Amino acid sequence: MQSLADILRNLTFADLGNDPTVYFIPGFLILILLELYLSHRQHLRVHVLKDSAASVGMGIGSLIIGVGTKFLGFGLVVFLHQYALFEIGFVWWAWVLIFFADDISFYWHHRLSHHIRLLWAAHINHHSSENYNLAVALRQSWTEVIYKYIFWLWLPLIGFEPVMIFTMMGFSLIYQFWVHTKTIKSLGPLELILNTPSHHRVHHASNARYLDRNHAGILIIWDRLFGTFQKELDSDPVVFGITSNIHTFNLFKIAFHEFRNILTDVRTAPTVSAKLGYIFMPPGWSHDGSRKTSDQMRAEEGISSS
């Protein structure tokens, strides 16, 4: 058995496999041009130049930081794969299984990133734009990449190959790109199974009804199964952004503003339990009830959280 240090020392870029997201970069550009065309036809104001530029800047920063964390994540997956319960290999049915295994891993990673404030501080920048377009898909976290692989570590222990795991994670990211648009209204029966632009618009909304809903990657079935699904309603039009918008295009403020807020709350909290609460309780939790979580906001408006 190799130690984790030995595995990391011997890793090369080739060991990470061919990342499908790299090959799809031209596809991303084509989809953005198509969105611009469709938004013009539909008379929609989709992009604000400074805001879209900030989203792209966040994406570039995440890509640069993610190189190192991806190496560490891949090395840890390779290390754990030595202790796999089963030898699955690259057989065709393993790709079917890992499609579902990856997708439910993403669901729980995403859901908990909305329900644990420290993780929300890393994830919030993806929601910080008051616009909704394909550039927002690129508004990726600079700190989420530090912890996200934890939610996939059970896969190598089952027996899935490390390259297979990271390849499927790449395909999931590619799929999630196109759902960040206002130009597609509904996909009919596919709305029952897949994460769609309509479902993901709900996820990016700041309306109380829509907060912390539709955490899906590819399949919306997990949200339906675990009680976090919410349909987009004409009676409650989506308002994009976060409950307290930050009104800035400064990349460092976008990336780190919620960490600063946590530090402020921890510093002024009266007890140790309150300090821990501001770190690990849901966003909006406060020791004195002066703020509201998403469930409390829905309750105040008479909206069921189930």
BELMO-V331912 format. One record per residue. OMEGA is omega in degrees with one decimal (NA if undefined). Layout:
omega:OMEGA
omega:OMEGA
//
This chain:
omega:177.4
omega:173.5
omega:178.4
omega:179.9
omega:179.2
omega:179.6
omega:-179.4
omega:-178.4
omega:-175.1
omega:-178.3
omega:171.4
omega:177.9
omega:-179.6
omega:-179.2
omega:-179.3
omega:-179.0
omega:179.0
omega:-179.8
omega:-176.7
omega:-179.3
omega:178.9
omega:-178.8
omega:-176.9
omega:179.8
omega:175.1
omega:177.2
omega:176.6
omega:-178.7
omega:178.8
omega:-179.9
omega:177.3
omega:177.4
omega:178.3
omega:178.0
omega:177.8
omega:178.6
omega:-178.4
omega:179.7
omega:175.9
omega:179.7
omega:-176.4
omega:179.7
omega:177.7
omega:172.2
omega:-171.6
omega:-174.4
omega:166.4
omega:-167.4
omega:-176.7
omega:-179.3
omega:178.7
omega:177.1
omega:177.3
omega:178.5
omega:178.7
omega:178.1
omega:176.1
omega:178.7
omega:179.1
omega:178.2
omega:178.5
omega:179.2
omega:-178.7
omega:179.8
omega:-175.6
omega:178.8
omega:-178.7
omega:-178.4
omega:177.8
omega:175.6
omega:-179.5
omega:179.3
omega:-179.9
omega:178.2
omega:178.9
omega:177.6
omega:177.5
omega:179.2
omega:-178.2
omega:-179.3
omega:176.7
omega:-177.3
omega:-175.9
omega:178.4
omega:-177.6
omega:172.3
omega:-174.1
omega:-179.8
omega:-174.5
omega:179.2
omega:-172.1
omega:-176.7
omega:176.5
omega:177.6
omega:176.7
omega:-179.1
omega:-175.4
omega:173.8
omega:179.6
omega:-179.1
omega:177.8
omega:-174.4
omega:178.0
omega:173.7
omega:178.2
omega:-179.0
omega:-176.4
omega:172.9
omega:-176.4
omega:-178.5
omega:-179.4
omega:176.3
omega:174.6
omega:-171.9
omega:174.1
omega:-168.2
omega:179.2
omega:177.5
omega:176.8
omega:178.2
omega:177.3
omega:-172.7
omega:-168.8
omega:-176.2
omega:178.5
omega:-179.1
omega:-167.8
omega:177.2
omega:175.1
omega:174.8
omega:179.2
omega:-176.3
omega:-176.6
omega:175.0
omega:178.9
omega:176.3
omega:-180.0
omega:-178.5
omega:-173.7
omega:-175.7
omega:173.1
omega:-176.1
omega:179.0
omega:-178.8
omega:-179.9
omega:-174.0
omega:-168.6
omega:-175.4
omega:178.9
omega:-174.6
omega:178.6
omega:-172.9
omega:176.9
omega:-175.8
omega:177.0
omega:178.5
omega:174.0
omega:179.3
omega:178.5
omega:-178.8
omega:-178.8
omega:179.5
omega:178.1
omega:-179.6
omega:-176.2
omega:175.6
omega:-179.9
omega:175.4
omega:177.6
omega:178.6
omega:178.0
omega:177.8
omega:178.0
omega:179.6
omega:-174.3
omega:180.0
omega:-168.9
omega:-179.2
omega:178.7
omega:179.7
omega:175.6
omega:-171.9
omega:178.4
omega:-173.8
omega:-175.7
omega:176.8
omega:174.8
omega:-176.7
omega:179.4
omega:178.2
omega:-179.0
omega:-171.8
omega:-170.1
omega:165.2
omega:-173.8
omega:175.5
omega:179.0
omega:179.4
omega:-175.7
omega:171.4
omega:175.3
omega:-176.8
omega:-178.1
omega:-177.2
omega:175.7
omega:174.6
omega:-179.0
omega:-178.3
omega:-170.6
omega:-175.7
omega:175.3
omega:178.5
omega:173.0
omega:-178.6
omega:-171.7
omega:168.1
omega:178.7
omega:-175.5
omega:177.8
omega:-176.5
omega:-179.3
omega:177.9
omega:177.8
omega:-177.3
omega:-173.2
omega:170.7
omega:179.0
omega:-179.5
omega:173.5
omega:177.6
omega:173.8
omega:-174.9
omega:175.0
omega:-178.6
omega:-179.9
omega:-175.4
omega:-177.9
omega:170.8
omega:-173.6
omega:178.5
omega:178.0
omega:-172.7
omega:173.3
omega:-174.3
omega:-171.4
omega:172.6
omega:178.2
omega:173.0
omega:178.8
omega:-173.9
omega:-177.1
omega:175.7
omega:177.5
omega:-173.8
omega:-167.2
omega:-171.8
omega:-177.1
omega:173.6
omega:177.3
omega:178.4
omega:178.1
omega:179.8
omega:178.1
omega:-179.5
omega:179.9
omega:-178.3
omega:-175.0
omega:-179.1
omega:-172.5
omega:-176.8
omega:177.8
omega:-179.7
omega:177.2
omega:178.0
omega:178.7
omega:178.4
omega:179.7
omega:178.1
omega:-167.6
omega:177.1
omega:-178.7
omega:173.4
omega:-178.4
omega:177.2
omega:173.8
omega:-175.1
omega:-177.0
omega:178.5
omega:-177.3
omega:176.6
omega:-175.4
omega:169.7
omega:-179.9
omega:178.6
omega:178.8
omega:177.8
omega:177.9
omega:-179.6
omega:179.0
omega:-179.9
omega:177.9
omega:-179.2
omega:-179.8
omega:177.1
omega:-177.4
omega:NA
//
